[in-house]
Amino acid sequence: MTSGNDQRYARHQNPLTRAPEKNKVIFYSLSSKFVDEKSAQKRSSQKVQEVIYYSLAIGHHLGVIDCLTSRLECPLDGYLHWINQLPPSSEAHRKLAGVERFGEINIDSSHIHCLALALRDARQRMNPQQQGWSDTLIALLQQIENDPAMYLMVRRYDA
């Protein structure tokens, strides 16, 4: 049973999925990209269509769609306590605090060393749950280091 609105979802997405719980922070990682070929063909010359396949990392305006997968979820209060274990004047704290300020941040290859080192150095101040979150985030940062086109999107869901 499908409705006309289901067409806006990729085949692997479930249009009936519930919205995320409120008062959470969710880390999403890029899991794949695909080209919306109809959109790309309508808006692009032949030369641009050739470039699309070589430049997926820059392609939102060319009809490239990112597929994100949830990798880490934290309650909002827990997230704020976790990032407060980082030195308050550090670049890592400033970056991760952007979730509270802006509601969403991106983490890419330019952030991995700063964040990984700060999480490692603050580990002794963290409780076991925060250490687990740090371990998961460090593993995700290592994936970005191995594939610089990958990134994380971190989003806050409020009440």
NUDRENSE-5150 format. One record per residue (C-alpha): residue in three letters; y, z, x; chain. Coordinates in steps of 0.05 Angstrom, whole numbers, plus 5000, padded with zeros to 4 digits. Layout:
<atom><residuo>ALA</residuo><v>Y</v><w>Z</w><u>X</u><cadena>A</cadena></atom>
...
//
This chain:
<atom><residuo>MET</residuo><v>5000</v><w>5000</w><u>5000</u><cadena>A</cadena></atom>
<atom><residuo>THR</residuo><v>5064</v><w>4977</w><u>5034</u><cadena>A</cadena></atom>
<atom><residuo>SER</residuo><v>5135</v><w>4971</w><u>5009</u><cadena>A</cadena></atom>
<atom><residuo>GLY</residuo><v>5190</v><w>4924</w><u>5031</u><cadena>A</cadena></atom>
<atom><residuo>ASN</residuo><v>5222</v><w>4980</w><u>5071</u><cadena>A</cadena></atom>
<atom><residuo>ASP</residuo><v>5160</v><w>4985</w><u>5115</u><cadena>A</cadena></atom>
<atom><residuo>GLN</residuo><v>5182</v><w>4921</w><u>5150</u><cadena>A</cadena></atom>
<atom><residuo>ARG</residuo><v>5233</v><w>4959</w><u>5191</u><cadena>A</cadena></atom>
<atom><residuo>TYR</residuo><v>5178</v><w>4997</w><u>5227</u><cadena>A</cadena></atom>
<atom><residuo>ALA</residuo><v>5136</v><w>4970</w><u>5285</u><cadena>A</cadena></atom>
<atom><residuo>ARG</residuo><v>5063</v><w>4964</w><u>5269</u><cadena>A</cadena></atom>
<atom><residuo>HIS</residuo><v>5046</v><w>5026</w><u>5310</u><cadena>A</cadena></atom>
<atom><residuo>GLN</residuo><v>5098</v><w>5069</w><u>5274</u><cadena>A</cadena></atom>
<atom><residuo>ASN</residuo><v>5082</v><w>5107</w><u>5211</u><cadena>A</cadena></atom>
<atom><residuo>PRO</residuo><v>5140</v><w>5100</w><u>5161</u><cadena>A</cadena></atom>
<atom><residuo>LEU</residuo><v>5115</v><w>5162</w><u>5124</u><cadena>A</cadena></atom>
<atom><residuo>THR</residuo><v>5122</v><w>5208</w><u>5184</u><cadena>A</cadena></atom>
<atom><residuo>ARG</residuo><v>5160</v><w>5271</w><u>5168</u><cadena>A</cadena></atom>
<atom><residuo>ALA</residuo><v>5227</v><w>5284</w><u>5200</u><cadena>A</cadena></atom>
<atom><residuo>PRO</residuo><v>5225</v><w>5333</w><u>5258</u><cadena>A</cadena></atom>
<atom><residuo>GLU</residuo><v>5231</v><w>5407</w><u>5242</u><cadena>A</cadena></atom>
<atom><residuo>LYS</residuo><v>5301</v><w>5435</w><u>5243</u><cadena>A</cadena></atom>
<atom><residuo>ASN</residuo><v>5328</v><w>5476</w><u>5301</u><cadena>A</cadena></atom>
<atom><residuo>LYS</residuo><v>5286</v><w>5439</w><u>5352</u><cadena>A</cadena></atom>
<atom><residuo>VAL</residuo><v>5298</v><w>5401</w><u>5416</u><cadena>A</cadena></atom>
<atom><residuo>ILE</residuo><v>5251</v><w>5342</w><u>5427</u><cadena>A</cadena></atom>
<atom><residuo>PHE</residuo><v>5241</v><w>5304</w><u>5492</u><cadena>A</cadena></atom>
<atom><residuo>TYR</residuo><v>5220</v><w>5232</w><u>5480</u><cadena>A</cadena></atom>
<atom><residuo>SER</residuo><v>5196</v><w>5185</w><u>5534</u><cadena>A</cadena></atom>
<atom><residuo>LEU</residuo><v>5198</v><w>5110</w><u>5534</u><cadena>A</cadena></atom>
<atom><residuo>SER</residuo><v>5127</v><w>5088</w><u>5517</u><cadena>A</cadena></atom>
<atom><residuo>SER</residuo><v>5137</v><w>5013</w><u>5511</u><cadena>A</cadena></atom>
<atom><residuo>LYS</residuo><v>5187</v><w>4958</w><u>5495</u><cadena>A</cadena></atom>
<atom><residuo>PHE</residuo><v>5179</v><w>4896</w><u>5454</u><cadena>A</cadena></atom>
<atom><residuo>VAL</residuo><v>5222</v><w>4837</w><u>5438</u><cadena>A</cadena></atom>
<atom><residuo>ASP</residuo><v>5244</v><w>4824</w><u>5367</u><cadena>A</cadena></atom>
<atom><residuo>GLU</residuo><v>5233</v><w>4750</w><u>5377</u><cadena>A</cadena></atom>
<atom><residuo>LYS</residuo><v>5264</v><w>4726</w><u>5312</u><cadena>A</cadena></atom>
<atom><residuo>SER</residuo><v>5328</v><w>4764</w><u>5327</u><cadena>A</cadena></atom>
<atom><residuo>ALA</residuo><v>5329</v><w>4742</w><u>5399</u><cadena>A</cadena></atom>
<atom><residuo>GLN</residuo><v>5318</v><w>4669</w><u>5381</u><cadena>A</cadena></atom>
<atom><residuo>LYS</residuo><v>5373</v><w>4668</w><u>5329</u><cadena>A</cadena></atom>
<atom><residuo>ARG</residuo><v>5425</v><w>4698</w><u>5374</u><cadena>A</cadena></atom>
<atom><residuo>SER</residuo><v>5407</v><w>4671</w><u>5442</u><cadena>A</cadena></atom>
<atom><residuo>SER</residuo><v>5408</v><w>4605</w><u>5480</u><cadena>A</cadena></atom>
<atom><residuo>GLN</residuo><v>5345</v><w>4581</w><u>5516</u><cadena>A</cadena></atom>
<atom><residuo>LYS</residuo><v>5370</v><w>4608</w><u>5583</u><cadena>A</cadena></atom>
<atom><residuo>VAL</residuo><v>5382</v><w>4677</w><u>5552</u><cadena>A</cadena></atom>
<atom><residuo>GLN</residuo><v>5313</v><w>4676</w><u>5520</u><cadena>A</cadena></atom>
<atom><residuo>GLU</residuo><v>5283</v><w>4666</w><u>5589</u><cadena>A</cadena></atom>
<atom><residuo>VAL</residuo><v>5323</v><w>4724</w><u>5617</u><cadena>A</cadena></atom>
<atom><residuo>ILE</residuo><v>5300</v><w>4770</w><u>5561</u><cadena>A</cadena></atom>
<atom><residuo>TYR</residuo><v>5230</v><w>4774</w><u>5589</u><cadena>A</cadena></atom>
<atom><residuo>TYR</residuo><v>5256</v><w>4792</w><u>5658</u><cadena>A</cadena></atom>
<atom><residuo>SER</residuo><v>5307</v><w>4844</w><u>5636</u><cadena>A</cadena></atom>
<atom><residuo>LEU</residuo><v>5275</v><w>4888</w><u>5584</u><cadena>A</cadena></atom>
<atom><residuo>ALA</residuo><v>5310</v><w>4949</w><u>5613</u><cadena>A</cadena></atom>
<atom><residuo>ILE</residuo><v>5378</v><w>4923</w><u>5591</u><cadena>A</cadena></atom>
<atom><residuo>GLY</residuo><v>5359</v><w>4887</w><u>5528</u><cadena>A</cadena></atom>
<atom><residuo>HIS</residuo><v>5383</v><w>4925</w><u>5465</u><cadena>A</cadena></atom>
<atom><residuo>HIS</residuo><v>5435</v><w>4872</w><u>5452</u><cadena>A</cadena></atom>
<atom><residuo>LEU</residuo><v>5385</v><w>4817</w><u>5462</u><cadena>A</cadena></atom>
<atom><residuo>GLY</residuo><v>5334</v><w>4841</w><u>5411</u><cadena>A</cadena></atom>
<atom><residuo>VAL</residuo><v>5293</v><w>4888</w><u>5456</u><cadena>A</cadena></atom>
<atom><residuo>ILE</residuo><v>5268</v><w>4950</w><u>5420</u><cadena>A</cadena></atom>
<atom><residuo>ASP</residuo><v>5248</v><w>5014</w><u>5456</u><cadena>A</cadena></atom>
<atom><residuo>CYS</residuo><v>5189</v><w>5054</w><u>5430</u><cadena>A</cadena></atom>
<atom><residuo>LEU</residuo><v>5196</v><w>5128</w><u>5444</u><cadena>A</cadena></atom>
<atom><residuo>THR</residuo><v>5141</v><w>5180</w><u>5441</u><cadena>A</cadena></atom>
<atom><residuo>SER</residuo><v>5151</v><w>5255</w><u>5433</u><cadena>A</cadena></atom>
<atom><residuo>ARG</residuo><v>5129</v><w>5290</w><u>5497</u><cadena>A</cadena></atom>
<atom><residuo>LEU</residuo><v>5158</v><w>5361</w><u>5493</u><cadena>A</cadena></atom>
<atom><residuo>GLU</residuo><v>5185</v><w>5403</w><u>5435</u><cadena>A</cadena></atom>
<atom><residuo>CYS</residuo><v>5222</v><w>5468</w><u>5441</u><cadena>A</cadena></atom>
<atom><residuo>PRO</residuo><v>5256</v><w>5512</w><u>5390</u><cadena>A</cadena></atom>
<atom><residuo>LEU</residuo><v>5331</v><w>5505</w><u>5398</u><cadena>A</cadena></atom>
<atom><residuo>ASP</residuo><v>5341</v><w>5579</w><u>5416</u><cadena>A</cadena></atom>
<atom><residuo>GLY</residuo><v>5284</v><w>5576</w><u>5466</u><cadena>A</cadena></atom>
<atom><residuo>TYR</residuo><v>5313</v><w>5513</w><u>5497</u><cadena>A</cadena></atom>
<atom><residuo>LEU</residuo><v>5381</v><w>5546</w><u>5506</u><cadena>A</cadena></atom>
<atom><residuo>HIS</residuo><v>5349</v><w>5608</w><u>5538</u><cadena>A</cadena></atom>
<atom><residuo>TRP</residuo><v>5308</v><w>5562</w><u>5583</u><cadena>A</cadena></atom>
<atom><residuo>ILE</residuo><v>5366</v><w>5522</w><u>5610</u><cadena>A</cadena></atom>
<atom><residuo>ASN</residuo><v>5406</v><w>5586</w><u>5620</u><cadena>A</cadena></atom>
<atom><residuo>GLN</residuo><v>5355</v><w>5604</w><u>5674</u><cadena>A</cadena></atom>
<atom><residuo>LEU</residuo><v>5387</v><w>5548</w><u>5716</u><cadena>A</cadena></atom>
<atom><residuo>PRO</residuo><v>5450</v><w>5565</w><u>5756</u><cadena>A</cadena></atom>
<atom><residuo>PRO</residuo><v>5508</v><w>5557</w><u>5706</u><cadena>A</cadena></atom>
<atom><residuo>SER</residuo><v>5551</v><w>5515</w><u>5753</u><cadena>A</cadena></atom>
<atom><residuo>SER</residuo><v>5494</v><w>5469</w><u>5773</u><cadena>A</cadena></atom>
<atom><residuo>GLU</residuo><v>5490</v><w>5395</w><u>5756</u><cadena>A</cadena></atom>
<atom><residuo>ALA</residuo><v>5422</v><w>5407</w><u>5725</u><cadena>A</cadena></atom>
<atom><residuo>HIS</residuo><v>5449</v><w>5459</w><u>5677</u><cadena>A</cadena></atom>
<atom><residuo>ARG</residuo><v>5508</v><w>5414</w><u>5659</u><cadena>A</cadena></atom>
<atom><residuo>LYS</residuo><v>5461</v><w>5356</w><u>5645</u><cadena>A</cadena></atom>
<atom><residuo>LEU</residuo><v>5413</v><w>5395</w><u>5601</u><cadena>A</cadena></atom>
<atom><residuo>ALA</residuo><v>5469</v><w>5432</w><u>5565</u><cadena>A</cadena></atom>
<atom><residuo>GLY</residuo><v>5493</v><w>5364</w><u>5541</u><cadena>A</cadena></atom>
<atom><residuo>VAL</residuo><v>5440</v><w>5369</w><u>5486</u><cadena>A</cadena></atom>
<atom><residuo>GLU</residuo><v>5478</v><w>5428</w><u>5456</u><cadena>A</cadena></atom>
<atom><residuo>ARG</residuo><v>5545</v><w>5394</w><u>5465</u><cadena>A</cadena></atom>
<atom><residuo>PHE</residuo><v>5530</v><w>5322</w><u>5445</u><cadena>A</cadena></atom>
<atom><residuo>GLY</residuo><v>5464</v><w>5329</w><u>5406</u><cadena>A</cadena></atom>
<atom><residuo>GLU</residuo><v>5429</v><w>5278</w><u>5451</u><cadena>A</cadena></atom>
<atom><residuo>ILE</residuo><v>5423</v><w>5262</w><u>5525</u><cadena>A</cadena></atom>
<atom><residuo>ASN</residuo><v>5387</v><w>5210</w><u>5567</u><cadena>A</cadena></atom>
<atom><residuo>ILE</residuo><v>5351</v><w>5228</w><u>5631</u><cadena>A</cadena></atom>
<atom><residuo>ASP</residuo><v>5338</v><w>5170</w><u>5679</u><cadena>A</cadena></atom>
<atom><residuo>SER</residuo><v>5320</v><w>5160</w><u>5752</u><cadena>A</cadena></atom>
<atom><residuo>SER</residuo><v>5389</v><w>5184</w><u>5775</u><cadena>A</cadena></atom>
<atom><residuo>HIS</residuo><v>5374</v><w>5254</w><u>5747</u><cadena>A</cadena></atom>
<atom><residuo>ILE</residuo><v>5303</v><w>5267</w><u>5770</u><cadena>A</cadena></atom>
<atom><residuo>HIS</residuo><v>5313</v><w>5302</w><u>5837</u><cadena>A</cadena></atom>
<atom><residuo>CYS</residuo><v>5370</v><w>5346</w><u>5813</u><cadena>A</cadena></atom>
<atom><residuo>LEU</residuo><v>5330</v><w>5369</w><u>5752</u><cadena>A</cadena></atom>
<atom><residuo>ALA</residuo><v>5263</v><w>5377</w><u>5787</u><cadena>A</cadena></atom>
<atom><residuo>LEU</residuo><v>5293</v><w>5419</w><u>5844</u><cadena>A</cadena></atom>
<atom><residuo>ALA</residuo><v>5333</v><w>5463</w><u>5796</u><cadena>A</cadena></atom>
<atom><residuo>LEU</residuo><v>5272</v><w>5476</w><u>5752</u><cadena>A</cadena></atom>
<atom><residuo>ARG</residuo><v>5229</v><w>5492</w><u>5812</u><cadena>A</cadena></atom>
<atom><residuo>ASP</residuo><v>5281</v><w>5540</w><u>5842</u><cadena>A</cadena></atom>
<atom><residuo>ALA</residuo><v>5291</v><w>5576</w><u>5775</u><cadena>A</cadena></atom>
<atom><residuo>ARG</residuo><v>5217</v><w>5584</w><u>5761</u><cadena>A</cadena></atom>
<atom><residuo>GLN</residuo><v>5212</v><w>5657</w><u>5782</u><cadena>A</cadena></atom>
<atom><residuo>ARG</residuo><v>5266</v><w>5676</w><u>5730</u><cadena>A</cadena></atom>
<atom><residuo>MET</residuo><v>5229</v><w>5641</w><u>5673</u><cadena>A</cadena></atom>
<atom><residuo>ASN</residuo><v>5178</v><w>5669</w><u>5625</u><cadena>A</cadena></atom>
<atom><residuo>PRO</residuo><v>5110</v><w>5635</w><u>5619</u><cadena>A</cadena></atom>
<atom><residuo>GLN</residuo><v>5131</v><w>5591</w><u>5561</u><cadena>A</cadena></atom>
<atom><residuo>GLN</residuo><v>5193</v><w>5567</w><u>5599</u><cadena>A</cadena></atom>
<atom><residuo>GLN</residuo><v>5150</v><w>5554</w><u>5660</u><cadena>A</cadena></atom>
<atom><residuo>GLY</residuo><v>5104</v><w>5511</w><u>5617</u><cadena>A</cadena></atom>
<atom><residuo>TRP</residuo><v>5164</v><w>5471</w><u>5592</u><cadena>A</cadena></atom>
<atom><residuo>SER</residuo><v>5188</v><w>5463</w><u>5663</u><cadena>A</cadena></atom>
<atom><residuo>ASP</residuo><v>5120</v><w>5439</w><u>5686</u><cadena>A</cadena></atom>
<atom><residuo>THR</residuo><v>5118</v><w>5387</w><u>5630</u><cadena>A</cadena></atom>
<atom><residuo>LEU</residuo><v>5189</v><w>5364</w><u>5645</u><cadena>A</cadena></atom>
<atom><residuo>ILE</residuo><v>5174</v><w>5359</w><u>5719</u><cadena>A</cadena></atom>
<atom><residuo>ALA</residuo><v>5112</v><w>5316</w><u>5704</u><cadena>A</cadena></atom>
<atom><residuo>LEU</residuo><v>5156</v><w>5271</w><u>5660</u><cadena>A</cadena></atom>
<atom><residuo>LEU</residuo><v>5207</v><w>5266</w><u>5717</u><cadena>A</cadena></atom>
<atom><residuo>GLN</residuo><v>5151</v><w>5245</w><u>5764</u><cadena>A</cadena></atom>
<atom><residuo>GLN</residuo><v>5132</v><w>5190</w><u>5716</u><cadena>A</cadena></atom>
<atom><residuo>ILE</residuo><v>5205</v><w>5165</w><u>5719</u><cadena>A</cadena></atom>
<atom><residuo>GLU</residuo><v>5202</v><w>5167</w><u>5795</u><cadena>A</cadena></atom>
<atom><residuo>ASN</residuo><v>5140</v><w>5123</w><u>5792</u><cadena>A</cadena></atom>
<atom><residuo>ASP</residuo><v>5171</v><w>5075</w><u>5741</u><cadena>A</cadena></atom>
<atom><residuo>PRO</residuo><v>5248</v><w>5075</w><u>5746</u><cadena>A</cadena></atom>
<atom><residuo>ALA</residuo><v>5254</v><w>5033</w><u>5682</u><cadena>A</cadena></atom>
<atom><residuo>MET</residuo><v>5226</v><w>5093</w><u>5643</u><cadena>A</cadena></atom>
<atom><residuo>TYR</residuo><v>5274</v><w>5145</w><u>5616</u><cadena>A</cadena></atom>
<atom><residuo>LEU</residuo><v>5275</v><w>5206</w><u>5571</u><cadena>A</cadena></atom>
<atom><residuo>MET</residuo><v>5317</v><w>5216</w><u>5510</u><cadena>A</cadena></atom>
<atom><residuo>VAL</residuo><v>5328</v><w>5289</w><u>5490</u><cadena>A</cadena></atom>
<atom><residuo>ARG</residuo><v>5352</v><w>5302</w><u>5420</u><cadena>A</cadena></atom>
<atom><residuo>ARG</residuo><v>5373</v><w>5364</w><u>5383</u><cadena>A</cadena></atom>
<atom><residuo>TYR</residuo><v>5354</v><w>5372</w><u>5309</u><cadena>A</cadena></atom>
<atom><residuo>ASP</residuo><v>5398</v><w>5423</w><u>5273</u><cadena>A</cadena></atom>
<atom><residuo>ALA</residuo><v>5392</v><w>5460</w><u>5208</u><cadena>A</cadena></atom>
//
